Amino acid sequence: MNAKATDYTTILPIGKENAISTNELAVIMGFSDSRSLQTDIAKSRNAGQIILSSTQGGYYLPKDDAEVQEFVAVLRARAINTFRALKSAREYLQKDKGQMSFNDLEGIEDEL
């Protein structure tokens, strides 16, 4: 059974400058480790909540569209780097082992 997504809109501060660290938020939320918190936040994001994060600051709610745009740009750059690494690994498998091609990934964004 799927548990209900946590409503972080009443917990997180507004604005990147007020972000709360992963460790501090995990303690506040009663999680024993940061991985459990990250899993819970992913579930809430999948349910439609806009929860922003930064590698240096922690988690927060957006104060304006500019913060959301910045977050999107950072995630997009990470995704591109991840897909580049995936592409080279797939090409290696195809070349040396006769397995999957990068074309197998077409439409993957539609599945997210």
N, C-alpha and C positions, 0 to 999 in steps of 0.2 A: 504494500500500500504506500502511495506517495504522501509524504508529510507536506503540510501547507508551507508555502514559502514565508520566510521571516520578513516582516515589514521593517526595512531599514530606514524608511523615511522619517520615522520618529526617533531614531537612534543616532544617525550620522549627522555630523555638523555640515553646514553649508559653506562651500568655498574651499578651494585647494589649500589656501593658507591656514585653514582650520582642520585639515585632515587629521584623522586619528590613526595611529600606527596599528599594524596588523596584530602585534602582540597585545597592545592595550585593548583593542576591540575584542580579541579572543577572550581575554579575562572578563571584560564587561558582559559578554554574551554567554559566558560559562563553558566555553570550549576548552578542551584540554590541550589542543595544539592548533597551530595556524592553518594546517591543512584542512582540518574540519571546518574552520571558519571560511576558508576559501571555497570549499565545496558548498557551504550554505549560501554564500554570496552568489556563487554561480547559479544556484537554483533560483534565487530571487531575481537575478538578472534575466534568466530564462523565462521567468514569469512576467517580465516587462518592466521591472524597476530599473531606473537609471542610477546606477551606483558607479561612481568614478573612483579611480585609484591612480596613484603614482608610485614609482619605485622608491622615492625618497620620503614621501609624505604620509602615505597610507590611504585610507578610504574616506570619501566625502560625497556630498550631494552637490550638483552643479549650482553655482550662483548665477550663471548666465550661459548663453549659447556659446560664447568663446571658450569656456572651459570644456564643454561637450565637444566642440570642434577640435580642440587640442587633444583630448582623450582619443577621439576617433583617429586622428593623424598618427598618434603613437601606436595604437593597436594595428592600424593599417601597415605601418612600417615593420612592426614585429611579424605580422602575417606574411608580408612579402619575403622577409628573411627566412621565415619558416618554410614557405613554399619553395624558395630557392634551394634550401638544404634538402627538402623532400625531392625536388626535381633531380638533383645530382645523385641522390641515393637510388631513385627509381631508374635513372639512366644507367647507373652502375649495374643494377640487377638485370636490366634488359640486355646490356652489352655483354656482360660476362656470364650470365646465367640463363639468358633467353627468357626472362620473365617479364613482368609488368612494364608498361610504358607510361609516360607522363600523361598521355591522353586519358588514362583511366581516371584521372582526377577531374575531368571536365564535369561541370555542374555540381561540384562538391559544396559550393556556397549555398546552393538551393537546399541542401540537406541539413544545414546548420539551424 
